[in-house]
Amino acid sequence: MNYHPKDAFFRRAKKEGYRSRAAYKLIELNRRFQLIRRGDLIVDLGAAPGGWLQIASQLTGKTGKVFGIDLQPIEPFREKNIHLMQGNIESEETVKRIQELLVSDADCVLSDISPKLTGIHYADVSRSLELALSAFRVAIRILKPEGNFLVKTFVGEETKAFESELKKSFRSVQATRPEATRKGSSEIYFCAKGLRKLAS
């Protein structure tokens, strides 16, 4: 967790055993939007270090399955319903491996993925949107009809266009910033619910 130790969510995550402060974002967003239910099959794209995997595991329970995919290796979990895979979500090979791994279509796809930051605002925003688009393309291939999608990106010139693309594929799309979002951050989350059956 690369945050200042005085950060309240950082301290809380460390105390409660979560791998990242982002865990509290998913807790809040699921409380508000009911994205994940008991027994669901969840796919987390860009899952390292695993804070969202921990929350998804708790929310789905023993009858659920949670799959985490990241370019970097993720330290294994004790929870038996968490399954890990290393791969690049922008690679067709990885997408096919994900499809082979799943026992059925996913109920919900999550993506809190972030680019390696350069410090150049435009470049970072552009790369963040590229990753969000990649996650979206994967999501509509592996989600069941009426499935849900939660994705993060940075606010920029193309954010509205991305939101419009989401609205073409999902019945409901809402943009939000969780309480645990750091002050000054340009990140925004889109909660997309109800994948339309004709989406592909």
C-alpha positions as CSV (number, residue, x, y, z in Angstrom):
1,M,0.0,0.0,0.0
2,N,1.8,3.1,-1.2
3,Y,0.1,5.7,0.8
4,H,1.1,8.0,3.6
5,P,0.8,6.3,7.0
6,K,-1.3,9.2,8.3
7,D,-4.0,8.3,5.8
8,A,-7.0,7.1,7.8
9,F,-8.0,4.5,5.3
10,F,-4.4,3.2,5.0
11,R,-4.2,2.7,8.8
12,R,-7.6,1.1,8.9
13,A,-6.8,-1.3,6.1
14,K,-3.6,-2.3,7.8
15,K,-5.4,-2.8,11.1
16,E,-8.2,-4.9,9.6
17,G,-6.0,-7.0,7.4
18,Y,-6.9,-5.7,4.0
19,R,-4.2,-5.5,1.3
20,S,-5.2,-2.1,0.1
21,R,-7.2,0.9,1.2
22,A,-9.2,0.4,-2.0
23,A,-11.1,-2.3,-0.1
24,Y,-13.3,0.3,1.5
25,K,-14.2,1.7,-1.9
26,L,-15.7,-1.6,-2.9
27,I,-17.5,-2.0,0.4
28,E,-19.1,1.4,0.0
29,L,-19.9,1.0,-3.7
30,N,-21.5,-2.4,-3.2
31,R,-23.6,-1.1,-0.3
32,R,-24.9,1.7,-2.5
33,F,-25.3,-0.2,-5.8
34,Q,-25.7,-3.9,-4.8
35,L,-23.3,-5.2,-7.4
36,I,-22.3,-8.4,-5.7
37,R,-24.4,-11.0,-4.0
38,R,-23.9,-14.3,-2.2
39,G,-23.0,-17.1,-4.5
40,D,-21.9,-14.9,-7.4
41,L,-19.1,-15.5,-9.8
42,I,-16.8,-12.5,-9.8
43,V,-13.9,-11.5,-12.0
44,D,-11.5,-8.8,-10.8
45,L,-9.3,-7.4,-13.7
46,G,-6.1,-5.7,-12.5
47,A,-6.6,-7.3,-9.1
48,A,-3.2,-6.8,-7.4
49,P,-2.5,-6.5,-4.5
50,G,-5.9,-8.0,-3.7
51,G,-8.0,-5.7,-1.5
52,W,-11.0,-6.0,-3.8
53,L,-10.6,-9.8,-4.0
54,Q,-10.8,-9.9,-0.2
55,I,-14.1,-8.0,-0.1
56,A,-15.5,-9.9,-3.1
57,S,-14.7,-13.1,-1.3
58,Q,-16.6,-12.0,1.8
59,L,-19.6,-10.8,-0.2
60,T,-19.9,-13.9,-2.3
61,G,-19.3,-16.4,0.6
62,K,-18.4,-20.1,0.4
63,T,-20.8,-20.7,-2.5
64,G,-19.3,-17.9,-4.7
65,K,-16.1,-17.8,-6.8
66,V,-13.8,-14.9,-7.2
67,F,-11.1,-14.8,-9.9
68,G,-8.3,-12.3,-9.8
69,I,-6.2,-11.4,-12.9
70,D,-3.2,-9.2,-13.0
71,L,-0.1,-8.6,-15.0
72,Q,1.9,-8.9,-11.7
73,P,1.9,-12.0,-9.5
74,I,-0.6,-11.8,-6.6
75,E,0.3,-13.3,-3.2
76,P,-2.0,-16.3,-2.6
77,F,-4.9,-16.1,-0.2
78,R,-6.2,-18.4,2.5
79,E,-9.8,-18.0,1.2
80,K,-10.6,-21.1,-0.9
81,N,-13.1,-19.2,-3.1
82,I,-10.3,-16.9,-4.5
83,H,-8.5,-18.1,-7.6
84,L,-5.6,-16.2,-9.2
85,M,-4.3,-15.9,-12.7
86,Q,-1.4,-13.9,-14.1
87,G,-1.9,-12.2,-17.4
88,N,-2.3,-9.0,-19.4
89,I,-6.0,-8.2,-19.9
90,E,-5.1,-6.4,-23.1
91,S,-4.0,-9.7,-24.6
92,E,-6.4,-11.9,-26.5
93,E,-4.6,-14.9,-25.2
94,T,-5.3,-13.8,-21.6
95,V,-9.0,-13.2,-22.4
96,K,-9.3,-16.7,-23.8
97,R,-7.6,-18.1,-20.7
98,I,-10.1,-16.3,-18.5
99,Q,-13.0,-17.7,-20.5
100,E,-11.6,-21.2,-20.2
101,L,-11.1,-20.7,-16.5
102,L,-14.6,-19.7,-15.7
103,V,-17.2,-22.4,-15.1
104,S,-19.9,-20.1,-16.4
105,D,-20.5,-16.5,-17.3
106,A,-19.6,-14.0,-14.6
107,D,-22.2,-12.2,-12.5
108,C,-20.0,-9.2,-12.0
109,V,-16.7,-7.9,-13.4
110,L,-14.6,-5.5,-11.3
111,S,-11.7,-3.3,-12.5
112,D,-9.7,-1.0,-10.2
113,I,-6.8,-1.1,-12.5
114,S,-4.3,1.8,-12.7
115,P,-1.6,2.6,-15.1
116,K,2.0,3.1,-14.1
117,L,1.9,6.9,-13.5
118,T,4.3,9.1,-15.4
119,G,3.4,12.3,-13.7
120,I,2.3,13.7,-17.0
121,H,-1.4,14.3,-16.5
122,Y,-2.6,13.9,-20.0
123,A,-0.6,10.7,-20.6
124,D,-1.8,9.2,-17.3
125,V,-5.4,10.0,-18.0
126,S,-5.1,8.6,-21.6
127,R,-3.5,5.4,-20.4
128,S,-6.1,5.0,-17.6
129,L,-8.9,5.2,-20.2
130,E,-7.2,2.7,-22.4
131,L,-7.1,0.2,-19.5
132,A,-10.7,0.9,-18.6
133,L,-11.7,0.3,-22.3
134,S,-9.8,-3.0,-22.2
135,A,-11.6,-4.0,-19.0
136,F,-14.9,-3.1,-20.6
137,R,-14.2,-5.2,-23.7
138,V,-13.3,-8.1,-21.5
139,A,-16.4,-7.6,-19.3
140,I,-18.9,-7.7,-22.1
141,R,-17.4,-11.0,-23.4
142,I,-17.5,-12.8,-20.0
143,L,-20.6,-11.4,-18.3
144,K,-23.9,-13.1,-18.2
145,P,-26.9,-11.1,-19.5
146,E,-28.0,-8.6,-16.8
147,G,-24.5,-8.8,-15.2
148,N,-22.8,-5.9,-13.6
149,F,-19.5,-4.0,-14.2
150,L,-17.6,-1.7,-11.9
151,V,-14.6,0.2,-13.4
152,K,-12.3,3.0,-12.5
153,T,-10.7,5.6,-14.8
154,F,-9.3,9.1,-14.5
155,V,-11.4,12.0,-15.6
156,G,-10.4,13.5,-18.9
157,E,-11.7,14.7,-22.2
158,E,-12.8,11.3,-23.3
159,T,-14.5,10.3,-20.1
160,K,-18.0,11.2,-21.3
161,A,-17.5,9.2,-24.5
162,F,-16.5,6.2,-22.4
163,E,-19.6,6.7,-20.3
164,S,-21.7,6.8,-23.5
165,E,-20.2,3.4,-24.6
166,L,-21.1,1.9,-21.2
167,K,-24.7,3.1,-21.6
168,K,-25.0,1.4,-24.9
169,S,-24.3,-1.9,-23.3
170,F,-25.8,-1.6,-19.8
171,R,-29.3,-0.6,-18.6
172,S,-28.0,1.6,-15.8
173,V,-24.7,3.5,-15.5
174,Q,-23.8,5.8,-12.7
175,A,-20.5,7.8,-12.1
176,T,-19.3,8.2,-8.5
177,R,-16.4,8.9,-6.2
178,P,-16.2,6.8,-3.1
179,E,-15.4,8.3,0.3
180,A,-12.0,6.5,0.4
181,T,-10.9,8.3,-2.8
182,R,-7.9,10.4,-2.0
183,K,-8.3,14.2,-2.1
184,G,-7.0,15.7,-5.3
185,S,-7.4,12.4,-7.2
186,S,-9.0,12.6,-10.6
187,E,-10.3,9.0,-10.5
188,I,-13.9,8.2,-11.0
189,Y,-15.9,5.0,-10.8
190,F,-18.6,3.8,-13.2
191,C,-21.1,1.4,-11.8
192,A,-22.8,-0.3,-14.8
193,K,-25.7,-2.6,-14.1
194,G,-27.7,-4.9,-16.3
195,L,-25.7,-6.0,-19.4
196,R,-28.0,-5.9,-22.3
197,K,-28.5,-9.3,-24.0
198,L,-27.6,-7.9,-27.4
199,A,-24.2,-6.5,-26.2
200,S,-21.2,-8.3,-27.7
